[in-house]
Amino acid sequence: MQEITHNNMPEAISLVYTKLLAIERMLQSQPGEVPVERDSFLNIKQAAELLTLAVPTVYCLVSKGELPVHKRGKRLYFSSKELLDWIKAGRKKTTDEVRAEAEAFTSRTKR
């Protein structure tokens, strides 16, 4: 890497800008994947993007008490970990899983 001087500053900034655009394009080419840090807090817009819901829908879920939220003053904060756990908790079992549970239950309760 070459040393940045006053004379080559425009070239260096241009190179950084070009690389930044390339990174931005890579991130945008992965739809549905929102880069989220563990235990990071999101605002309403970021939470809606993570959940792939509209902002009014997120407000509605919060008002119904269905979505985990933290409130400070008038601001809502969402834990990315809690939102991902909320999504995972809504998983539907497959037919095979339900069948296996039923068989396990009936084998335990036989007299």
C-alpha positions in Angstrom: 0.0 0.0 0.0 1.4 3.3 -1.0 1.7 6.3 1.4 -1.1 8.9 1.1 0.3 12.4 0.6 -1.4 15.7 -0.1 -0.6 15.2 -3.8 -2.3 11.8 -4.2 -5.2 12.4 -1.8 -7.9 12.7 -4.6 -6.7 9.3 -6.1 -6.8 7.7 -2.6 -10.3 9.0 -1.9 -11.5 7.8 -5.3 -10.1 4.4 -4.6 -11.8 4.2 -1.2 -15.1 5.4 -2.7 -14.9 2.7 -5.5 -14.3 0.0 -2.9 -17.1 1.3 -0.7 -19.5 1.1 -3.7 -18.4 -2.5 -4.5 -19.1 -3.5 -0.8 -22.5 -1.8 -0.9 -23.4 -3.6 -4.2 -22.4 -7.0 -2.6 -24.6 -6.3 0.4 -27.5 -5.3 -1.7 -27.2 -8.4 -3.9 -28.1 -10.6 -0.9 -31.8 -9.9 -0.4 -33.4 -11.0 2.8 -30.2 -11.0 4.7 -29.9 -8.1 7.1 -26.5 -7.9 8.7 -27.2 -7.9 12.4 -24.8 -8.0 15.3 -25.7 -10.2 18.3 -27.6 -8.3 21.0 -27.7 -5.1 19.0 -30.7 -2.8 19.4 -32.7 -1.6 16.4 -35.0 1.2 15.8 -38.5 0.6 14.4 -37.4 0.9 10.7 -34.5 -1.5 11.2 -36.8 -4.0 13.1 -39.3 -3.8 10.2 -36.6 -4.5 7.7 -35.2 -7.4 9.7 -38.7 -8.9 10.0 -39.5 -8.0 6.4 -42.7 -6.3 7.6 -44.1 -2.8 7.1 -43.5 -0.3 9.9 -47.2 0.1 10.6 -47.4 -3.7 11.0 -44.6 -3.6 13.5 -46.4 -0.9 15.4 -49.6 -3.0 15.4 -47.8 -6.1 16.7 -46.2 -4.0 19.5 -49.6 -2.5 20.5 -51.1 -6.0 20.7 -48.1 -7.1 22.9 -47.1 -9.8 20.4 -43.6 -8.4 19.6 -40.8 -8.1 22.2 -39.9 -4.4 22.6 -38.0 -2.1 24.9 -39.4 1.4 25.4 -37.5 4.5 26.7 -39.6 7.6 26.7 -41.4 7.7 23.4 -38.8 5.6 21.6 -39.1 1.9 20.8 -36.0 -0.3 20.7 -35.9 -3.9 19.5 -33.2 -6.4 20.4 -32.2 -8.2 17.2 -31.6 -11.4 19.3 -35.1 -11.2 20.8 -36.7 -10.6 17.3 -34.9 -13.6 15.8 -36.0 -15.8 18.8 -39.5 -14.5 18.3 -39.4 -15.6 14.7 -38.0 -19.0 15.6 -40.7 -19.6 18.3 -43.3 -19.4 15.5 -42.0 -22.5 13.8 -44.6 -25.1 12.8 -43.8 -28.7 13.3 -43.7 -31.1 10.4 -46.1 -33.9 10.0 -43.4 -36.4 10.9 -42.5 -34.5 14.1 -46.2 -34.4 15.2 -46.6 -38.1 14.4 -43.4 -38.9 16.4 -44.6 -36.9 19.4 -48.0 -38.5 19.3 -46.4 -42.0 19.2 -44.1 -41.1 22.1 -47.1 -39.7 24.1 -49.3 -42.8 23.5 -46.5 -45.2 24.3 -46.0 -43.4 27.7 -49.7 -43.4 28.6 -50.5 -47.0 27.8 -51.5 -49.0 30.8 
